[in-house]
Every structure is written in structure tokens, then in C-alpha cells.
Amino acid sequence: MAPAIEYLVGENILLSLDMHTAAKREFIEVFVDSILKPRGLSYKIQFPGPTGTNANEAALALARKYTGRSSVMAFTNAFHGMSLGSLAVSGSASTRELGGVARHDVIRVPYDG
């Protein structure tokens, strides 16, 4: 825990999103060397952003790219954020309308728990 606190109180960049930083480079190197290479994996790493809706947008884009399909399934009664993709998969019709763009490639699945 001490190294994390030392980093946080130092004059380091804490949030860089798309910027290249020494901390991000070191993290990627350690992750590749200790997680991916030993398992023979050749994944790419993505840093989607600081919010849940950023992560949801990234997940939607990756799922569509990987499967080659445009449709996704989304549970009813869910909220995923305020970006267009996240609004499209949100459960509430009134919330979805906030985006102003109808998404017809979302399959709704009931979830009531």
C-alpha cells in the first residue's frame, strides 16, 4: 500500500486517458510479461475512460467488432450511463429517449430482480 500512496502524493499524472505516461507504459509491460505471455495470450489492452459509461461504450463496441453483429441484448430495469450507447441499452424508455437517437439493434431481456 505504501508504494500506491507514495505515487498518489507525488507529482505524477493520475488520469491520462489517451496520453502516454511512464506509469501506463510500466503497467502494460508488467501486465504483458506476468499475465499475457505466460498464458500465450496476445490480447490488446484498452483504457476506456474514468466512468462506467465509458466502459459500457467500449464493451458494446468490442462486442460488436468481435461478433460482427450489430444487435446486443440488454436487461430491462437497468441503467448504464448517459452516453448514446449506454442510453440505448438502458431499461427505461424515458431514459433512452434522453439520447434523442432510437437504437433498434437492442434486444430487451426481462430482469426483475
All heavy atoms as an XYZ file, in Angstrom:
848
protein
N       0.815     -1.181      0.000
C       0.000      0.000      0.000
C       0.867      1.257      0.000
O       0.493      2.260     -0.574
C      -0.935     -0.008      1.198
C      -1.847      1.186      1.188
S      -3.509      0.821      1.665
C      -3.537      1.379      3.319
N       1.992      1.224      0.635
C       2.872      2.396      0.703
C       3.302      2.881     -0.685
O       3.285      4.091     -0.930
C       4.077      2.101      1.588
N       3.663      1.992     -1.632
C       4.027      2.487     -2.964
C       2.876      3.211     -3.663
O       3.088      4.207     -4.351
C       4.418      1.218     -3.723
C       4.833      0.262     -2.674
C       3.945      0.565     -1.494
N       1.650      2.726     -3.468
C       0.496      3.389     -4.086
C       0.304      4.781     -3.495
O       0.068      5.750     -4.224
C      -0.764      2.554     -3.890
N       0.402      4.896     -2.185
C       0.249      6.204     -1.532
C       1.373      7.138     -1.959
O       1.142      8.313     -2.256
C       0.190      6.044      0.001
C      -1.102      5.332      0.373
C       0.299      7.402      0.702
C      -1.198      4.921      1.816
N       2.589      6.622     -2.019
C       3.725      7.432     -2.458
C       3.503      7.964     -3.870
O       3.771      9.118     -4.169
C       5.002      6.581     -2.415
C       6.260      7.324     -2.785
C       7.475      6.430     -2.694
O       7.560      5.614     -1.759
O       8.339      6.554     -3.583
N       2.977      7.123     -4.760
C       2.691      7.547     -6.132
C       1.609      8.616     -6.153
O       1.727      9.624     -6.842
C       2.269      6.349     -6.992
C       2.073      6.723     -8.439
C       3.149      6.737     -9.306
C       0.823      7.090     -8.922
C       2.985      7.099    -10.638
C       0.650      7.453    -10.249
C       1.734      7.460    -11.103
O       1.563      7.834    -12.411
N       0.538      8.409     -5.378
C      -0.583      9.343     -5.371
C      -0.198     10.726     -4.841
O      -0.687     11.737     -5.325
C      -1.755      8.776     -4.562
C      -2.456      7.577     -5.181
C      -3.448      6.988     -4.199
C      -3.138      7.958     -6.481
N       0.665     10.790     -3.838
C       1.043     12.087     -3.272
C       2.199     12.729     -4.036
O       2.502     13.901     -3.832
C       1.392     11.993     -1.765
C       0.196     11.538     -0.967
C       2.597     11.116     -1.521
N       2.829     11.980     -4.938
C       3.913     12.528     -5.752
C       3.374     13.387     -6.875
O       2.162     13.544     -7.054
N       4.255     13.958     -7.641
C       3.848     14.807     -8.768
C       3.696     13.954    -10.026
O       4.372     14.162    -11.039
C       4.865     15.930     -8.968
C       4.874     16.905     -7.797
C       5.817     18.075     -8.018
O       6.203     18.323     -9.165
O       6.152     18.722     -7.025
N       2.817     12.995     -9.963
C       2.592     12.071    -11.068
C       1.257     12.347    -11.735
O       0.338     12.867    -11.116
C       2.603     10.628    -10.540
C       3.910     10.281     -9.892
O       4.941     10.260    -10.548
N       3.887     10.011     -8.597
N       1.158     11.960    -12.991
C      -0.112     12.071    -13.702
C      -1.016     10.955    -13.195
O      -0.654      9.782    -13.222
C       0.095     11.954    -15.218
C       0.922     13.142    -15.715
C      -1.245     11.880    -15.944
C       1.301     13.062    -17.175
N      -2.212     11.320    -12.709
C      -3.124     10.330    -12.143
C      -4.160      9.855    -13.142
O      -4.667      8.751    -13.057
C      -3.814     10.901    -10.908
C      -2.882     11.322     -9.777
C      -3.682     11.885     -8.615
C      -2.036     10.154     -9.314
N      -4.531     10.709    -14.076
C      -5.534     10.342    -15.069
C      -5.061     10.854    -16.419
O      -4.904     12.051    -16.610
C      -6.897     10.951    -14.709
C      -8.017     10.673    -15.695
C      -8.314      9.176    -15.761
C      -9.257     11.427    -15.332
N      -4.838      9.941    -17.348
C      -4.276     10.364    -18.623
C      -5.095      9.934    -19.833
O      -4.825     10.390    -20.928
C      -2.853      9.818    -18.761
O      -2.889      8.403    -18.796
N      -6.075      9.063    -19.640
C      -6.881      8.529    -20.738
C      -6.004      8.119    -21.907
O      -5.334      7.118    -21.856
C      -7.959      9.523    -21.154
C      -9.043      9.782    -20.115
C     -10.031     10.808    -20.641
C      -9.759      8.528    -19.728
N      -5.965      8.905    -22.978
C      -5.227      8.519    -24.178
C      -3.770      8.973    -24.169
O      -3.044      8.707    -25.115
C      -5.921      9.080    -25.419
C      -7.283      8.451    -25.638
O      -7.464      7.293    -25.231
O      -8.148      9.110    -26.209
N      -3.352      9.682    -23.133
C      -1.974     10.148    -23.086
C      -1.027      8.994    -22.752
O      -1.373      8.085    -22.013
C      -1.812     11.244    -22.024
C      -2.512     12.526    -22.352
S      -2.472     13.704    -20.974
C      -0.781     13.658    -20.447
N       0.162      9.064    -23.287
C       1.183      8.076    -22.959
C       1.933      8.566    -21.727
O       2.406      9.688    -21.692
C       2.151      7.898    -24.128
C       3.200      6.877    -23.864
N       2.935      5.530    -23.956
C       4.477      6.990    -23.472
C       4.032      4.862    -23.649
N       4.987      5.722    -23.352
N       1.997      7.734    -20.708
C       2.728      8.090    -19.494
C       3.657      6.942    -19.122
O       3.458      5.804    -19.544
C       1.779      8.359    -18.306
O       1.127      7.125    -17.964
C       0.752      9.425    -18.627
N       4.656      7.262    -18.304
C       5.572      6.224    -17.836
C       4.821      5.180    -17.018
O       5.082      3.973    -17.142
C       6.686      6.857    -17.014
N       3.868      5.623    -16.190
C       3.103      4.682    -15.363
C       2.293      3.728    -16.234
O       2.238      2.518    -15.960
C       2.184      5.444    -14.414
N       1.686      4.243    -17.293
C       0.893      3.385    -18.170
C       1.811      2.398    -18.902
O       1.495      1.219    -19.017
C       0.111      4.229    -19.171
C      -0.881      3.417    -19.998
C      -1.612      4.261    -21.010
C      -2.676      5.081    -20.361
N      -3.515      5.808    -21.332
N       2.946      2.879    -19.381
C       3.897      2.009    -20.067
C       4.370      0.888    -19.137
O       4.392     -0.278    -19.515
C       5.098      2.805    -20.584
C       6.088      1.936    -21.380
C       7.400      2.618    -21.681
N       8.140      2.787    -20.434
C       8.539      3.950    -19.940
N       8.283      5.066    -20.570
N       9.205      4.004    -18.799
N       4.730      1.250    -17.907
C       5.197      0.254    -16.944
C       4.095     -0.753    -16.611
O       4.352     -1.961    -16.510
C       5.696      0.942    -15.671
C       6.974      1.717    -15.888
C       7.339      2.600    -14.700
O       6.773      2.410    -13.597
O       8.185      3.485    -14.888
N       2.863     -0.275    -16.444
C       1.746     -1.178    -16.171
C       1.569     -2.170    -17.315
O       1.423     -3.377    -17.098
C       0.442     -0.394    -15.966
C      -0.761     -1.283    -15.924
C      -1.100     -1.965    -14.770
C      -1.551     -1.465    -17.058
C      -2.199     -2.814    -14.731
C      -2.657     -2.306    -17.032
C      -2.975     -2.977    -15.868
N       1.584     -1.669    -18.543
C       1.397     -2.536    -19.707
C       2.514     -3.569    -19.790
O       2.263     -4.751    -20.032
C       1.303     -1.706    -21.005
C       0.002     -0.894    -21.009
C       1.379     -2.602    -22.240
C      -0.080      0.143    -22.122
N       3.746     -3.139    -19.573
C       4.875     -4.071    -19.628
C       4.737     -5.176    -18.584
O       4.914     -6.361    -18.892
C       6.195     -3.313    -19.427
C       6.577     -2.449    -20.612
C       7.773     -1.531    -20.332
O       8.243     -1.481    -19.163
O       8.220     -0.869    -21.275
N       4.409     -4.803    -17.363
C       4.257     -5.801    -16.293
C       3.073     -6.716    -16.593
O       3.154     -7.941    -16.427
C       4.094     -5.116    -14.916
C       3.678     -6.119    -13.852
C       5.388     -4.418    -14.524
N       1.955     -6.161    -17.050
C       0.768     -6.952    -17.355
C       1.061     -7.959    -18.468
O       0.720     -9.141    -18.364
C      -0.394     -6.036    -17.749
C      -1.698     -6.763    -17.916
C      -2.477     -7.073    -16.818
C      -2.135     -7.151    -19.175
C      -3.680     -7.751    -16.963
C      -3.328     -7.831    -19.332
C      -4.105     -8.131    -18.224
N       1.715     -7.489    -19.522
C       2.038     -8.382    -20.645
C       2.987     -9.483    -20.183
O       2.776    -10.665    -20.470
C       2.639     -7.584    -21.822
C       3.247     -8.505    -22.868
C       1.565     -6.706    -22.461
N       4.034     -9.096    -19.447
C       5.042    -10.066    -19.022
C       4.536    -11.068    -17.975
O       4.941    -12.218    -17.985
C       6.282     -9.347    -18.472
C       7.059     -8.632    -19.568
O       6.869     -8.963    -20.765
O       7.851     -7.729    -19.236
N       3.654    -10.618    -17.077
C       3.235    -11.510    -15.994
C       1.883    -12.185    -16.219
O       1.608    -13.219    -15.612
C       3.212    -10.751    -14.661
O       2.288     -9.691    -14.719
N       1.055    -11.641    -17.083
C      -0.277    -12.222    -17.306
C      -0.416    -12.814    -18.717
O      -0.768    -13.983    -18.874
C      -1.388    -11.158    -17.087
C      -1.313    -10.557    -15.689
C      -2.766    -11.741    -17.383
C      -1.611    -11.510    -14.561
N      -0.151    -12.019    -19.726
C      -0.418    -12.467    -21.095
C       0.610    -13.471    -21.619
O       0.236    -14.543    -22.096
C      -0.504    -11.259    -22.037
C      -1.617    -10.253    -21.733
C      -1.606     -9.116    -22.737
C      -2.970    -10.921    -21.690
N       1.898    -13.121    -21.557
C       2.928    -14.002    -22.126
C       2.943    -15.394    -21.496
O       3.008    -16.389    -22.227
C       4.305    -13.346    -22.015
C       4.549    -12.298    -23.074
C       5.964    -11.749    -22.979
C       6.184    -10.677    -24.028
N       7.522    -10.064    -23.899
N       2.886    -15.509    -20.156
C       2.911    -16.861    -19.573
C       1.748    -17.741    -20.028
O       1.838    -18.960    -19.995
C       2.832    -16.608    -18.065
C       3.336    -15.226    -17.874
C       2.935    -14.487    -19.107
N       0.668    -17.135    -20.451
C      -0.507    -17.886    -20.886
C      -0.600    -17.997    -22.405
O      -1.570    -18.527    -22.940
C      -1.766    -17.218    -20.332
C      -1.879    -17.344    -18.817
C      -2.890    -16.378    -18.237
N      -3.008    -16.550    -16.798
C      -2.165    -16.048    -15.898
N      -1.134    -15.335    -16.282
N      -2.343    -16.266    -14.614
N       0.383    -17.430    -23.107
C       0.373    -17.486    -24.567
C      -0.730    -16.650    -25.187
O      -1.222    -16.965    -26.268
N      -1.140    -15.583    -24.502
C      -2.222    -14.729    -24.983
C      -1.661    -13.504    -25.705
O      -0.636    -12.962    -25.304
C      -3.095    -14.272    -23.807
C      -3.728    -15.396    -22.977
C      -4.418    -14.826    -21.745
C      -4.702    -16.183    -23.832
N      -2.346    -13.075    -26.740
C      -1.888    -11.898    -27.485
C      -2.989    -10.833    -27.545
O      -3.310    -10.315    -28.603
C      -1.461    -12.289    -28.900
O      -2.556    -12.871    -29.594
N      -3.592    -10.555    -26.390
C      -4.661     -9.566    -26.322
C      -4.118     -8.153    -26.427
O      -2.952     -7.891    -26.126
C      -5.429     -9.688    -25.005
C      -6.228    -10.953    -24.870
C      -5.930    -11.873    -23.878
C      -7.279    -11.229    -25.732
C      -6.666    -13.046    -23.738
C      -8.010    -12.386    -25.597
C      -7.700    -13.283    -24.611
O      -8.429    -14.432    -24.474
N      -4.989     -7.246    -26.811
C      -4.681     -5.827    -26.773
C      -5.292     -5.259    -25.504
O      -6.290     -5.769    -25.004
C      -5.260     -5.112    -27.994
C      -4.607     -5.542    -29.285
C      -5.179     -4.791    -30.449
C      -4.498     -5.268    -31.721
N      -4.993     -4.553    -32.889
N      -4.717     -4.192    -24.993
C      -5.201     -3.565    -23.769
C      -5.861     -2.249    -24.142
O      -5.329     -1.483    -24.944
C      -4.050     -3.326    -22.778
C      -3.432     -4.665    -22.377
C      -4.528     -2.566    -21.555
C      -2.173     -4.541    -21.555
N      -7.015     -1.979    -23.547
C      -7.727     -0.736    -23.806
C      -7.994     -0.030    -22.484
O      -8.387     -0.652    -21.510
C      -9.052     -1.009    -24.516
C      -9.832      0.244    -24.817
C     -11.090     -0.045    -25.606
O     -11.428     -1.187    -25.859
N     -11.787      0.985    -25.987
N      -7.790      1.279    -22.469
C      -8.084      2.105    -21.308
C      -9.290      2.967    -21.692
O      -9.128      4.005    -22.318
C      -6.881      2.988    -20.952
C      -5.684      2.197    -20.510
C      -4.763      1.727    -21.427
C      -5.492      1.918    -19.167
C      -3.665      0.992    -21.022
C      -4.394      1.182    -18.741
C      -3.475      0.719    -19.674
N     -10.515      2.536    -21.328
C     -11.708      3.185    -21.860
C     -12.058      4.544    -21.271
O     -12.756      5.312    -21.892
C     -12.822      2.191    -21.542
C     -12.337      1.457    -20.349
C     -10.857      1.386    -20.501
N     -11.637      4.891    -20.120
C     -12.003      6.167    -19.529
C     -12.399      6.006    -18.083
O     -12.513      4.893    -17.575
N     -12.640      7.125    -17.409
C     -12.836      7.085    -15.964
C     -14.257      6.802    -15.494
O     -14.494      6.753    -14.301
C     -12.419      8.491    -15.535
C     -12.824      9.341    -16.695
C     -12.555      8.492    -17.913
N     -15.206      6.620    -16.396
C     -16.582      6.435    -15.946
C     -17.137      5.091    -16.398
O     -16.632      4.484    -17.341
C     -17.509      7.544    -16.498
O     -17.619      7.386    -17.916
C     -16.972      8.925    -16.165
N     -18.196      4.677    -15.761
C     -18.858      3.432    -16.142
C     -19.406      3.479    -17.550
O     -19.356      2.498    -18.280
N     -19.933      4.627    -17.954
C     -20.493      4.723    -19.296
C     -19.399      4.589    -20.349
O     -19.631      4.031    -21.419
C     -21.334      6.013    -19.478
O     -22.166      5.860    -20.629
C     -20.484      7.242    -19.631
N     -18.178      5.064    -20.055
C     -17.052      4.850    -20.973
C     -16.770      3.358    -21.122
O     -16.534      2.861    -22.230
C     -15.780      5.535    -20.479
C     -15.852      7.044    -20.524
O     -15.588      7.685    -19.526
N     -16.199      7.607    -21.654
N     -16.772      2.647    -20.016
C     -16.527      1.207    -20.060
C     -17.640      0.490    -20.818
O     -17.378     -0.442    -21.587
C     -16.410      0.658    -18.637
N     -18.889      0.928    -20.631
C     -20.006      0.314    -21.351
C     -19.890      0.555    -22.845
O     -20.141     -0.339    -23.652
C     -21.342      0.843    -20.827
C     -21.656      0.306    -19.455
O     -21.301     -0.801    -19.123
N     -22.313      1.111    -18.648
N     -19.526      1.772    -23.248
C     -19.345      2.073    -24.676
C     -18.255      1.183    -25.262
O     -18.403      0.645    -26.363
C     -18.972      3.550    -24.872
C     -20.093      4.514    -24.639
C     -21.125      4.531    -25.750
O     -20.894      3.975    -26.847
O     -22.193      5.124    -25.522
N     -17.154      1.038    -24.526
C     -16.065      0.186    -25.004
C     -16.525     -1.260    -25.130
O     -16.219     -1.934    -26.119
C     -14.866      0.289    -24.064
N     -17.277     -1.754    -24.137
C     -17.766     -3.129    -24.173
C     -18.717     -3.347    -25.352
O     -18.634     -4.377    -26.038
C     -18.466     -3.470    -22.857
N     -19.595     -2.391    -25.599
C     -20.519     -2.511    -26.738
C     -19.755     -2.532    -28.060
O     -20.032     -3.354    -28.937
C     -21.523     -1.352    -26.731
C     -22.571     -1.389    -25.624
C     -23.273     -0.036    -25.503
C     -23.570     -2.501    -25.868
N     -18.794     -1.633    -28.199
C     -18.014     -1.572    -29.441
C     -17.202     -2.849    -29.641
O     -17.156     -3.393    -30.756
C     -17.093     -0.352    -29.421
N     -16.577     -3.335    -28.574
C     -15.772     -4.555    -28.692
C     -16.635     -5.771    -29.009
O     -16.258     -6.615    -29.825
C     -14.985     -4.793    -27.404
C     -13.828     -3.824    -27.162
C     -13.290     -3.980    -25.751
C     -12.732     -4.026    -28.186
N     -17.813     -5.860    -28.366
C     -18.714     -6.988    -28.631
C     -19.168     -6.975    -30.091
O     -19.183     -8.021    -30.754
C     -19.923     -6.939    -27.700
N     -19.507     -5.801    -30.578
C     -19.956     -5.705    -31.978
C     -18.815     -6.017    -32.941
O     -19.013     -6.692    -33.945
C     -20.552     -4.326    -32.233
C     -21.910     -4.161    -31.579
C     -22.514     -2.792    -31.826
N     -23.897     -2.782    -31.410
C     -24.421     -1.896    -30.577
N     -23.665     -0.937    -30.069
N     -25.695     -1.954    -30.257
N     -17.635     -5.541    -32.642
C     -16.483     -5.818    -33.504
C     -16.136     -7.302    -33.488
O     -15.904     -7.907    -34.529
C     -15.282     -4.983    -33.075
C     -14.057     -5.185    -33.951
C     -12.964     -4.237    -33.580
C     -11.712     -4.432    -34.388
N     -11.832     -4.230    -35.789
N     -16.108     -7.893    -32.319
C     -15.716     -9.294    -32.176
C     -16.721    -10.229    -32.855
O     -16.342    -11.180    -33.526
C     -15.564     -9.656    -30.701
C     -15.171    -11.089    -30.477
C     -13.854    -11.508    -30.650
C     -16.126    -12.032    -30.111
C     -13.492    -12.826    -30.466
C     -15.773    -13.354    -29.923
C     -14.463    -13.748    -30.103
O     -14.119    -15.058    -29.917
N     -18.017     -9.963    -32.650
C     -19.037    -10.869    -33.192
C     -19.406    -10.550    -34.639
O     -19.954    -11.396    -35.325
C     -20.332    -10.811    -32.357
O     -20.891     -9.493    -32.454
C     -20.071    -11.182    -30.903
N     -19.143     -9.313    -35.070
C     -19.553     -8.908    -36.409
C     -21.037     -8.614    -36.493
O     -21.577     -8.389    -37.573
N     -21.718     -8.631    -35.352
C     -23.153     -8.355    -35.321
C     -23.394     -6.982    -34.709
O     -22.594     -6.499    -33.911
C     -23.874     -9.421    -34.491
C     -23.739    -10.815    -35.093
C     -24.439    -11.839    -34.259
N     -23.752    -11.976    -32.980
C     -23.735    -13.071    -32.256
N     -24.393    -14.126    -32.651
N     -23.090    -13.129    -31.127
N     -24.512     -6.375    -35.062
C     -24.813     -5.063    -34.503
C     -25.754     -5.153    -33.306
O     -25.759     -4.264    -32.459
C     -25.421     -4.148    -35.571
O     -26.636     -4.702    -36.039
N     -26.541     -6.218    -33.211
C     -27.506     -6.347    -32.115
C     -26.828     -6.763    -30.815
O     -25.898     -7.565    -30.820
C     -28.578     -7.376    -32.455
O     -29.354     -6.921    -33.532
N     -27.332     -6.189    -29.724
C     -26.885     -6.579    -28.386
C     -28.113     -6.838    -27.532
O     -29.195     -6.344    -27.824
C     -26.003     -5.487    -27.719
C     -24.711     -5.305    -28.475
C     -26.754     -4.192    -27.583
N     -27.931     -7.620    -26.477
C     -29.015     -7.875    -25.528
C     -28.825     -6.976    -24.324
O     -27.697     -6.738    -23.891
C     -29.005     -9.342    -25.095
C     -29.350    -10.293    -26.219
S     -29.198    -12.026    -25.747
C     -30.444    -12.146    -24.504
N     -29.943     -6.483    -23.793
C     -29.891     -5.633    -22.609
C     -31.050     -5.985    -21.692
O     -32.161     -6.242    -22.150
C     -29.976     -4.166    -23.011
N     -30.768     -6.015    -20.398
C     -31.814     -6.299    -19.425
C     -32.711     -5.089    -19.217
O     -32.256     -3.951    -19.244
C     -31.207     -6.675    -18.072
C     -30.575     -8.033    -18.055
C     -29.217     -8.165    -17.866
C     -31.346     -9.168    -18.226
C     -28.635     -9.421    -17.840
C     -30.774    -10.432    -18.204
C     -29.404    -10.554    -18.014
N     -33.984     -5.361    -18.976
C     -34.890     -4.295    -18.584
C     -34.534     -3.865    -17.164
O     -33.834     -4.580    -16.450
C     -36.358     -4.767    -18.637
O     -36.496     -5.902    -17.778
C     -36.769     -5.153    -20.056
N     -34.995     -2.719    -16.746
C     -34.754     -2.167    -15.405
C     -33.281     -1.875    -15.136
O     -32.850     -1.892    -13.988
C     -35.299     -3.089    -14.308
C     -36.790     -3.281    -14.427
O     -37.490     -2.391    -14.884
N     -37.282     -4.434    -14.044
N     -32.500     -1.613    -16.178
C     -31.075     -1.336    -15.998
C     -30.762      0.101    -16.401
O     -31.454      0.694    -17.218
C     -30.256     -2.296    -16.843
N     -29.726      0.648    -15.823
C     -29.216      1.957    -16.222
C     -27.718      1.822    -16.404
O     -27.028      1.268    -15.545
C     -29.525      3.025    -15.166
C     -28.936      4.360    -15.508
C     -29.518      5.149    -16.482
C     -27.784      4.802    -14.883
C     -28.965      6.383    -16.825
C     -27.231      6.032    -15.199
C     -27.831      6.818    -16.171
N     -27.191      2.324    -17.531
C     -25.782      2.118    -17.845
C     -24.986      3.395    -18.039
O     -23.782      3.333    -18.239
C     -25.649      1.254    -19.091
C     -26.284     -0.088    -18.926
N     -25.771     -1.047    -18.086
C     -27.410     -0.618    -19.449
C     -26.533     -2.120    -18.123
N     -27.543     -1.891    -18.929
N     -25.634      4.545    -18.018
C     -24.908      5.799    -18.192
C     -25.604      6.716    -19.174
O     -26.675      6.405    -19.690
N     -24.963      7.855    -19.438
C     -25.605      8.897    -20.235
C     -25.021      9.077    -21.633
O     -25.387     10.007    -22.335
C     -25.538     10.229    -19.480
C     -26.346     10.235    -18.194
S     -28.105      9.909    -18.436
C     -28.613     11.422    -19.230
N     -24.109      8.229    -22.071
C     -23.635      8.317    -23.452
C     -24.685      7.651    -24.350
O     -25.557      6.922    -23.872
C     -22.277      7.631    -23.590
O     -22.412      6.253    -23.302
N     -24.609      7.876    -25.667
C     -25.642      7.345    -26.558
C     -25.757      5.823    -26.501
O     -26.855      5.284    -26.439
C     -25.388      7.794    -27.997
C     -25.687      9.267    -28.281
C     -25.383      9.599    -29.731
C     -27.132      9.610    -27.959
N     -24.633      5.131    -26.534
C     -24.680      3.671    -26.476
C     -25.237      3.170    -25.160
O     -26.047      2.249    -25.127
N     -24.823      3.795    -24.067
C     -25.310      3.387    -22.749
C     -26.795      3.687    -22.590
O     -27.531      2.906    -21.997
C     -24.511      4.082    -21.648
O     -23.183      3.613    -21.641
N     -27.233      4.825    -23.114
C     -28.663      5.136    -23.073
C     -29.459      4.123    -23.884
O     -30.547      3.721    -23.484
C     -28.926      6.549    -23.604
C     -28.575      7.692    -22.666
C     -28.669      9.025    -23.397
C     -29.470      7.694    -21.434
N     -28.915      3.698    -25.019
C     -29.627      2.761    -25.884
C     -29.901      1.439    -25.191
O     -30.926      0.813    -25.434
C     -28.830      2.523    -27.164
N     -29.009      1.001    -24.310
C     -29.209     -0.281    -23.642
C     -29.827     -0.131    -22.260
O     -30.022     -1.118    -21.554
C     -27.894     -1.105    -23.570
C     -27.433     -1.491    -24.951
C     -26.814     -0.363    -22.811
N     -30.147      1.089    -21.851
C     -30.804      1.301    -20.564
C     -32.219      0.743    -20.613
O     -32.856      0.709    -21.659
C     -30.822      2.789    -20.205
O     -29.526      3.202    -19.851
N     -32.718      0.342    -19.464
C     -34.007     -0.324    -19.402
C     -35.213      0.586    -19.519
O     -36.245      0.195    -20.045
N     -35.107      1.806    -19.064
C     -36.246      2.711    -19.041
C     -36.408      3.439    -20.372
O     -35.469      4.067    -20.870
C     -36.033      3.743    -17.918
O     -36.896      4.836    -18.074
N     -37.614      3.368    -20.931
C     -37.882      4.055    -22.197
C     -37.679      5.554    -22.063
O     -37.143      6.198    -22.965
C     -39.306      3.745    -22.674
N     -38.074      6.125    -20.939
C     -37.903      7.567    -20.758
C     -36.423      7.934    -20.679
O     -36.014      8.995    -21.172
C     -38.642      8.058    -19.510
O     -38.141      7.430    -18.347
N     -35.613      7.082    -20.108
C     -34.167      7.321    -20.069
C     -33.584      7.205    -21.464
O     -32.760      8.023    -21.880
C     -33.472      6.328    -19.113
O     -34.022      6.474    -17.815
C     -31.977      6.567    -19.054
N     -34.000      6.194    -22.218
C     -33.493      6.012    -23.589
C     -33.817      7.218    -24.454
O     -33.010      7.623    -25.294
C     -34.074      4.748    -24.210
C     -33.512      3.476    -23.640
C     -33.854      2.270    -24.499
N     -35.278      2.063    -24.716
C     -36.068      1.371    -23.909
N     -35.580      0.849    -22.798
N     -37.340      1.208    -24.176
N     -34.961      7.830    -24.243
C     -35.366      8.986    -25.045
C     -34.458     10.193    -24.833
O     -34.390     11.071    -25.680
C     -36.812      9.348    -24.739
C     -37.807      8.313    -25.248
C     -39.220      8.560    -24.734
O     -39.456      9.580    -24.055
O     -40.083      7.715    -25.014
N     -33.740     10.244    -23.714
C     -32.830     11.358    -23.455
C     -31.743     11.465    -24.508
O     -31.242     12.549    -24.781
C     -32.181     11.212    -22.069
C     -33.105     11.305    -20.866
C     -32.339     10.975    -19.594
C     -33.719     12.684    -20.774
N     -31.367     10.331    -25.114
C     -30.325     10.338    -26.133
C     -30.778     10.924    -27.445
O     -29.956     11.366    -28.245
N     -32.081     10.923    -27.705
C     -32.603     11.505    -28.934
C     -32.358     10.672    -30.176
O     -32.690     11.089    -31.267
N     -31.765      9.497    -30.030
C     -31.490      8.635    -31.169
C     -32.044      7.256    -30.854
O     -31.662      6.639    -29.868
C     -29.963      8.521    -31.430
C     -29.690      7.570    -32.577
C     -29.365      9.887    -31.695
N     -32.946      6.776    -31.680
C     -33.530      5.453    -31.465
C     -32.536      4.385    -31.904
O     -31.951      4.470    -32.974
C     -34.827      5.313    -32.263
N     -32.336      3.392    -31.062
C     -31.458      2.267    -31.409
C     -32.343      1.042    -31.542
O     -32.955      0.610    -30.582
C     -30.406      2.044    -30.323
C     -29.400      3.156    -30.172
C     -28.529      3.357    -31.411
N     -27.791      2.182    -31.773
C     -26.491      2.020    -31.590
N     -25.783      2.948    -31.027
N     -25.905      0.912    -31.976
N     -32.421      0.510    -32.738
C     -33.300     -0.624    -32.996
C     -32.557     -1.954    -32.938
O     -33.134     -2.991    -33.198
C     -33.975     -0.457    -34.361
C     -34.757      0.817    -34.453
N     -35.934      1.024    -33.768
C     -34.505      1.966    -35.098
C     -36.388      2.242    -34.010
N     -35.531      2.833    -34.808
N     -31.268     -1.910    -32.607
C     -30.484     -3.137    -32.579
C     -30.218     -3.613    -31.153
O     -29.201     -4.221    -30.873
C     -29.177     -2.952    -33.348
C     -28.389     -1.726    -32.912
O     -28.891     -0.980    -32.049
O     -27.281     -1.518    -33.427
N     -31.162     -3.314    -30.246
C     -31.051     -3.757    -28.856
C     -32.202     -4.709    -28.562
O     -33.367     -4.368    -28.749
C     -31.078     -2.566    -27.871
C     -31.020     -3.068    -26.434
C     -29.936     -1.606    -28.159
N     -31.880     -5.908    -28.129
C     -32.876     -6.919    -27.785
C     -33.094     -6.851    -26.279
O     -32.155     -6.995    -25.502
C     -32.391     -8.325    -28.193
C     -32.125     -8.364    -29.694
C     -33.398     -9.394    -27.764
C     -31.250     -9.513    -30.126
N     -34.307     -6.589    -25.862
C     -34.633     -6.451    -24.448
C     -34.917     -7.799    -23.798
O     -35.668     -8.608    -24.352
C     -35.867     -5.557    -24.260
C     -35.747     -4.242    -24.972
C     -35.148     -3.205    -24.090
N     -34.726     -2.094    -24.939
C     -33.663     -1.372    -24.691
N     -32.946     -1.597    -23.630
N     -33.322     -0.384    -25.487
N     -34.311     -8.048    -22.654
C     -34.497     -9.301    -21.923
C     -35.029     -8.943    -20.540
O     -34.417     -8.128    -19.840
C     -33.168    -10.076    -21.800
C     -33.367    -11.371    -21.050
C     -32.584    -10.346    -23.181
N     -36.161     -9.518    -20.116
C     -36.722     -9.180    -18.816
C     -35.785     -9.512    -17.648
O     -35.174    -10.578    -17.632
C     -37.994    -10.033    -18.731
C     -38.286    -10.439    -20.119
C     -36.988    -10.479    -20.837
N     -35.699     -8.609    -16.725
C     -34.953     -8.827    -15.490
C     -35.655     -8.045    -14.399
O     -35.781     -6.833    -14.485
C     -33.510     -8.347    -15.617
C     -32.710     -8.598    -14.349
C     -32.211     -9.868    -14.080
C     -32.473     -7.586    -13.440
C     -31.490    -10.110    -12.933
C     -31.757     -7.827    -12.281
C     -31.258     -9.079    -12.036
O     -30.553     -9.327    -10.910
N     -36.117     -8.750    -13.390
C     -36.907     -8.091    -12.368
C     -36.368     -8.399    -10.984
O     -37.092     -8.656    -10.059
C     -38.371     -8.521    -12.477
C     -39.278     -7.668    -11.622
O     -38.947     -6.480    -11.422
O     -40.300     -8.175    -11.143
N     -35.055     -8.399    -10.836
C     -34.511     -8.718     -9.547
C     -33.348     -7.851     -9.265
O     -32.511     -7.942     -8.506
